[in-house]
Amino acid sequence: MKLAVVIALVLSACAVPDDNGSHRVEGTPADVTTPAGDYTGYRVVTACNDDVTAVGVIGTGTTTVPTDSRISAAASDLMTQLEDLPSVWHVDGPGAVCGPGVGITIEIYDWRDVDTVIGRTAAWLVEHGYDVRVGIRVAPKPGHVYG
């Protein structure tokens, strides 16, 4: 009985957003309906070879982003495509995401927004003709860690 009370308290503490700006994960992986596969100008991967990336959106264009400063600038540009989605709490690069190569990570706390993020990311990759890997990580938003 005591263990059940402790578990209930821990779970309830995780389910309530803190006043410090943190937020719990909402939705489930079942909310993602975009199928993995090859599309014109990009590929969607749902079986990434790491423990944190839920979905990879991989540009298949010919424009590479070879330097850290350029991938950081590209990440900032991608963020402008996502800034109206409250669940997107961090976009950053460089990093290896969903395989070898240059990558950008998008951190989001709501599984129900993943399809929208895939669509906007794919459109951005195609628009620029990028050969860039973008990983979408669904995770709780920590309080006041990122601006």
N, C-alpha and C positions, 0 to 999 in steps of 0.2 A: 504494500500500500504506500509506504513512504517513497519507494522508487517511482511509483506512478505519479505522485504529487510533484516530485522533483522534475520528472520529465515534462509534466504539464506546465510547470513554471518556466522551464527552459524554453519550451516551444512557444509559449505565449510571449515571452520576452523577445524572441526572434521575430514574431509576427507583427509587432507594433513598431512603426517607424519612430526613431528617436527625434527629439527636438533639435539635435545637432545636424540635421540634414541627411542622415542615413536613411536607407530605404530597403525593405526586404524584397526578395525575388517574388514576382507575381506571375501567374500562369504556369504552364507546364510545357515540356518539350512537344507534347501532342498538339499544341497551338500552332506549331510551325507546319505550314502546308506546302511550301515551295519544295518541289522534288529536286533531289541531287541530280546532276547531269550537266551536259555541255549545252551551252546556249551561244548565240551569236555574240562574240566578243568577251565572253566570260564563262566560268564554270562554277557550279555550286557543289560544295563538298560537305557532307554531313558526318563523315567519319574521319575527323582529323586525328593525326598521330600524336596528340598531346592530351594532357588531362584537363585543360581549361577551355579550349576553344570549342564552342558548340557547332558553329557553321563557318565554313570558309567560302569566300567569294573571290575567285581568282581571275584576274584580268588576263585575257589571252591576246592582247594587242602587241604591238611592236615597240612601244615607247617604254623604256626602262627608266627607273628612278635610282641612279647608281650611288648617290651620296646620302649620308645621314641628314644633312641640312635640306636636301631636296625631298626626302621622304617625310621629314617633319613638316615641311611646307605643304606637301600633298595631304598629309593627315589633317592639317588645319583647314585646307580647302574642302576636304571631305566632310569635316564637322559642320561646315556651313550648309550642307545638304541635309543634315540631321538635327540641327539645333532646335527645331520646333517640337521634337519628340522628347518629352520630359524624362522618359526612362533611359535615354542615352546620357550617360554621366561621364564618359571619358573616351576620347579618341586620341591615339598617340602612335608614333612610329619613330625610329625604325624598330623592327623586331621580326624574327622569323615566325611566320604564322602558317599553319596548315601545309607544311613542307618547306623545302629549302628556298632561299631567295629573300628578297626584300619584302617586309610586311608592315601592315598597319593593324592595330588592334582597336576594336570598338567594344566598349564595355557598356552593358545595358542591363537593367534590372527587370524587364518585363518580356517574357516569352511571347506575349501577344503582339509585340512590336517587331519581332524578328523578321517576319515576311516583308514588312515595310522597309526595314533597314537593308535587307537583301536587295530589294527592288531599286532603292535609291543608290545603293553602293554600286550595283551592276550598271545602272544608267551612267553614273559618274565614271566608272572604269571605261565603258564603251565610248563616252563622249571624248575622253582624253586618249583613247587607244592604249591604255596602260597595260603593261605586263607586271602587275603588282598583286601581291597576295594580301587579302584583308580577312582578318579573323574576327568573328563576333563571339564575344564571351558574355554569357548571362551569369550575373553575380550580384550579390547585394551591394548597394551603394554605401561605402563607408562615409561617416559624417565628417565634413569639412576637410577631406583629404585633398580633393581636387577642386579647382575653381570652376 
